[in-house]
Amino acid sequence: MNSNKICFNRGASHLVTALLTAFAVSFGACPNAVAQDRQAIVGTSVSLVAPKGFTPATGFAGLANQATQASVLIMEMPAIAHPQLVPLFSDMATAKTNFAKQNIAIDRIDEVAPTGGDNAPVISGTQTAGGARLDKWIGLFKGEKTVMVTVQAPQAAKLGHATVLALMASVSLGKEPTLAERLAALPFTLTPAEPFRIIDTIAGSGVLMTAGELDTDPAGKQPLLIVAYQLSAPTAASTLEATAEATLRQTRDYRTAKITARERTRFAGTDGVLLSGTFDHANGIAKRFVQYMAFDPKGRFVRMIASADDASFEKLQPTIAAIAGSVAFAAGK
């Protein structure tokens, strides 16, 4: 998924690492855009004032300008993620080293005083994604949730640094929405099945599930299941199988996965593809996986990936298939 990928990671830090892989959405904006009214980001605790022309996005939590392809992406994580992320936003050398892994070159760190909250750091720089050179800003905010606000634009758009800092300073964090509210805002629907349970949503475009006692699993021992909607540009349906494999290879822990079966299947109410195989988890555990993927009529895709150790996977296969069978694109999104 290029810079728009979701990394399917493990345990407590799966959300932190997944969010640092950017969920980037290409966009541009006028450098002297006029601010509009404050907008609440559905399914999140965030409201903000963006430049004129931004409307609620579909497919992710944030705002988009359809005319300029500009976007503002909101990512919320557990409160415990804040102290883990602060070093990445407070020290230039640390920021440069860590964000370079996502092809982001950080060149400055600023601080803004958001509405009714603590001062928040904003890092900025450029990113190379899909052959394009992008300007990028990421702000880190502390509330009931840890919040990252990402703004990104092609360099030709000349989105002004001052304009983005004003947007960041307008961020206000309110009450955390309920899980039901966050699920309702997703661009797809699904039905969990025991022993899997929902842990959280990711950036308004994904759902994280696990089976086991732990909500956070740094060792990656528990089964993991994630369903996520694509955030990058529309893709031709004819490339479904190639896109499925390429996306798998871009996912953490799956870069050298062995695909043992490929088959066409029904997924999300349409024709999809199912990849099955094995991979060696970073913790040294050999695991099995399945990845379902299908395109919607707009050429965007939803995918579901589930993994577990061999013994657990056998028992969970019927449940994994049942959850896959429940996934559907949300009407009107």
C-alpha positions in Angstrom: 0.0 0.0 0.0 3.0 2.3 -0.5 3.0 5.0 2.2 -0.6 4.1 2.9 0.1 0.8 4.5 -1.1 -0.5 7.8 1.5 -2.6 9.6 -0.1 -5.5 11.4 2.0 -5.7 14.5 1.8 -7.3 17.8 0.9 -6.5 21.4 0.9 -3.2 23.1 3.1 -1.5 20.6 1.2 -2.7 17.5 -0.9 0.5 17.5 2.2 2.7 18.0 4.1 1.1 15.1 1.1 0.8 12.9 0.5 4.5 13.2 4.1 5.4 12.6 3.9 3.7 9.2 1.8 6.7 8.3 -1.7 5.8 7.0 -0.7 8.7 4.6 -3.2 10.1 2.2 -2.0 12.1 -0.7 -3.3 15.7 -0.9 -2.5 19.3 -1.6 -3.9 22.7 -0.5 -3.8 26.4 -1.2 -1.1 28.1 0.7 -3.3 31.0 1.7 -6.5 29.0 2.3 -9.1 30.7 4.5 -10.1 28.9 7.7 -13.6 27.6 8.1 -15.7 26.6 11.1 -14.6 24.1 13.7 -15.3 20.5 12.6 -15.7 17.4 14.8 -14.0 14.3 13.4 -16.6 11.6 13.6 -15.6 8.6 15.7 -12.7 10.4 17.5 -12.3 12.8 20.4 -10.9 15.5 18.0 -12.3 18.7 16.6 -10.3 21.3 14.7 -10.4 24.2 12.3 -9.0 23.3 8.8 -8.5 25.5 5.8 -11.6 26.1 3.6 -12.7 23.3 1.4 -12.2 20.4 3.8 -15.1 18.1 4.5 -15.5 14.8 6.4 -13.4 12.0 4.7 -14.7 8.6 3.8 -12.5 5.6 4.5 -10.6 7.1 7.3 -10.9 9.4 10.3 -10.2 12.9 9.2 -11.0 15.5 6.6 -10.4 15.7 2.8 -10.5 18.4 0.2 -11.8 16.6 -2.9 -10.7 19.4 -5.3 -7.1 19.5 -4.1 -6.8 15.9 -2.8 -5.7 17.4 0.6 -6.3 15.4 3.7 -6.0 15.6 7.5 -5.7 12.2 9.2 -6.5 11.5 12.8 -5.1 8.5 14.6 -6.0 7.7 18.2 -4.1 5.3 20.4 -4.2 4.2 24.1 -3.0 6.8 26.6 0.0 4.6 27.4 1.3 5.2 23.9 2.1 8.9 24.7 5.3 8.3 26.7 6.5 5.9 24.1 6.1 8.4 21.3 7.3 11.6 23.1 11.0 10.8 22.4 10.3 10.7 18.7 8.9 14.2 18.8 11.2 15.9 21.2 14.7 15.0 19.9 15.7 15.8 16.3 18.2 12.9 16.0 15.7 10.4 17.4 13.0 11.7 15.1 15.2 11.6 12.0 16.3 8.0 12.7 12.9 6.6 13.4 10.9 8.3 10.7 13.6 7.6 8.1 12.3 4.0 8.3 9.1 5.3 6.6 11.1 7.4 4.1 10.2 10.5 6.0 13.0 13.1 6.3 12.4 15.3 9.4 13.8 18.8 9.2 12.2 20.7 12.1 10.3 20.4 15.4 7.8 23.0 16.5 5.4 23.3 19.5 1.8 24.5 19.5 -0.6 25.3 22.2 -3.8 23.5 21.3 -7.2 24.6 22.4 -7.7 23.7 26.1 -4.8 21.3 26.2 -1.1 20.9 27.0 1.5 22.1 24.5 2.0 19.6 21.7 5.1 18.9 19.5 4.8 19.0 15.7 7.5 17.5 13.5 7.7 18.3 9.9 9.6 17.3 6.8 9.3 15.5 3.5 8.4 11.9 2.4 9.0 10.0 -0.8 6.0 7.8 -1.6 5.1 6.2 -4.9 7.6 8.4 -6.7 6.0 11.6 -5.3 7.7 14.1 -3.0 5.5 15.1 -0.2 5.5 17.7 2.5 4.4 16.2 5.9 3.5 17.4 9.4 2.7 15.1 12.4 1.4 16.5 15.7 1.3 14.5 18.9 -1.5 15.4 21.4 -2.3 14.1 24.9 -5.9 13.6 26.1 -8.0 10.6 27.2 -6.3 9.1 24.2 -2.9 9.7 22.6 -3.7 11.5 19.3 -1.6 11.9 16.2 -2.7 14.5 13.6 -1.0 14.0 10.2 -1.1 16.6 7.4 0.5 15.8 4.1 0.7 17.5 0.6 2.5 17.2 -2.7 5.3 19.8 -2.7 3.7 21.5 -5.7 0.7 22.4 -3.5 3.0 24.7 -1.4 0.9 24.2 1.7 2.3 26.8 4.1 4.0 25.8 7.3 2.2 28.5 9.2 -1.1 27.3 7.8 -0.5 23.8 9.1 0.7 25.0 12.5 -2.5 27.1 12.8 -4.5 23.9 12.1 -2.5 22.0 14.7 -3.0 24.8 17.3 -6.8 24.6 16.7 -7.0 20.9 17.8 -9.3 20.3 20.7 -9.6 16.9 22.4 -13.0 16.1 23.9 -14.6 13.0 25.4 -13.4 9.8 23.9 -16.2 8.2 21.8 -17.5 4.8 22.7 -16.3 1.7 20.9 -19.8 1.5 19.3 -19.4 5.0 18.0 -16.0 4.3 16.6 -17.2 1.1 14.9 -20.2 2.9 13.4 -17.8 5.4 11.7 -15.8 2.7 9.9 -16.1 2.3 6.1 -17.0 -1.4 6.7 -19.0 -3.6 9.0 -18.3 -6.9 10.6 -19.4 -9.2 13.4 -16.9 -10.5 16.0 -17.0 -14.1 17.0 -15.6 -15.7 20.1 -12.9 -16.2 21.2 -11.9 -13.1 19.2 -12.8 -9.8 20.7 -12.3 -6.2 19.5 -9.5 -4.3 21.2 -9.7 -1.0 19.3 -10.2 0.7 16.0 -7.3 2.2 14.1 -7.5 5.6 12.4 -11.1 5.2 11.6 -10.3 2.6 8.9 -9.3 -0.6 10.8 -10.3 -2.9 13.6 -7.9 -4.8 15.8 -9.0 -8.1 17.5 -7.2 -10.7 19.5 -8.0 -14.0 21.3 -6.6 -14.5 24.8 -6.5 -12.8 28.2 -4.2 -10.0 27.2 -5.3 -6.7 25.6 -1.7 -5.9 25.0 0.6 -8.6 23.9 4.2 -7.4 23.4 5.5 -11.0 22.9 3.0 -11.6 20.1 1.9 -15.0 21.5 -1.8 -14.5 21.1 -3.8 -14.9 17.9 -4.3 -11.6 16.0 -6.9 -10.5 13.5 -7.1 -7.1 11.8 -9.6 -5.8 9.2 -8.6 -2.6 7.4 -9.7 -0.4 4.6 -7.3 0.9 2.0 -6.4 4.6 2.3 -4.3 5.0 -0.9 -5.5 5.8 -4.4 -8.1 3.5 -6.1 -6.6 0.3 -7.6 -7.8 -1.6 -10.7 -9.8 -4.7 -9.8 -7.8 -6.7 -12.4 -4.8 -6.3 -10.1 -6.5 -7.9 -7.1 -4.2 -10.9 -6.7 -1.0 -9.0 -7.3 -2.1 -6.2 -5.0 -3.0 -8.8 -2.3 0.5 -10.3 -2.4 2.3 -6.9 -2.6 0.3 -5.7 0.4 1.2 -8.8 2.3 4.9 -8.3 1.6 4.7 -4.7 2.8 3.3 -5.9 6.2 5.6 -6.2 9.1 6.6 -9.9 9.8 5.2 -11.0 6.5 7.9 -9.7 4.1 9.3 -13.2 3.8 6.1 -15.1 4.4 5.6 -18.4 2.4 2.3 -18.4 0.5 1.1 -22.0 0.3 -2.3 -21.4 -1.3 -4.0 -18.8 -3.5 -7.7 -19.0 -4.3 -10.6 -16.9 -5.3 -13.3 -16.5 -2.7 -16.3 -14.3 -1.7 -15.3 -11.6 0.7 -17.0 -8.3 1.7 -20.0 -9.3 -0.5 -18.0 -9.5 -3.7 -15.3 -11.5 -5.5 -12.1 -11.6 -3.5 -8.9 -13.4 -3.1 -7.6 -15.5 -0.2 -3.9 -16.1 0.5 -2.8 -18.7 3.0 0.6 -19.6 4.3 3.2 -19.4 7.1 5.7 -16.9 8.4 8.3 -16.6 11.2 7.1 -14.0 13.8 9.7 -11.6 15.1 9.5 -13.3 18.5 10.7 -16.6 16.9 7.3 -18.3 16.8 6.3 -20.0 13.6 2.8 -18.9 12.6 0.1 -19.6 10.1 -1.9 -16.9 8.4 -4.8 -16.1 6.0 -5.3 -12.8 4.2 -8.6 -12.0 2.5 -8.9 -9.0 0.2 -11.7 -7.6 -2.0 -12.3 -4.3 -3.9 -15.3 -2.1 -3.6 -17.0 -0.4 -6.6 -14.7 2.6 -6.2 -11.6 0.5 -6.6 -10.6 0.6 -2.9 -10.1 -2.5 -1.0 -10.7 -4.0 2.4 -8.5 -6.8 3.7 -8.5 -9.1 6.7 -5.4 -10.8 8.0 -5.5 -13.4 10.8 -2.5 -15.3 12.4 -1.8 -17.7 15.1 0.6 -20.5 16.0 -0.1 -23.8 14.2 -2.1 -25.5 17.0 -4.3 -22.5 17.7 -4.9 -21.8 14.1 -6.4 -25.1 13.4 -9.0 -24.5 16.2 -9.6 -21.0 15.1 -10.1 -21.6 11.4 -13.9 -21.8 11.5 -14.2 -18.6 13.6 -11.8 -16.8 11.3 -13.9 -17.8 8.3 -17.1 -16.7 10.1 -15.7 -13.3 10.8 -14.5 -13.0 7.2 -17.9 -13.9 6.0 -19.4 -11.1 8.1 -17.3 -8.3 6.6 -19.1 -5.9 4.3 -18.5 -2.5 2.8 -20.6 0.1 4.7 -23.3 1.7 2.6 -22.8 5.2 1.5 -19.1 5.4 2.6 
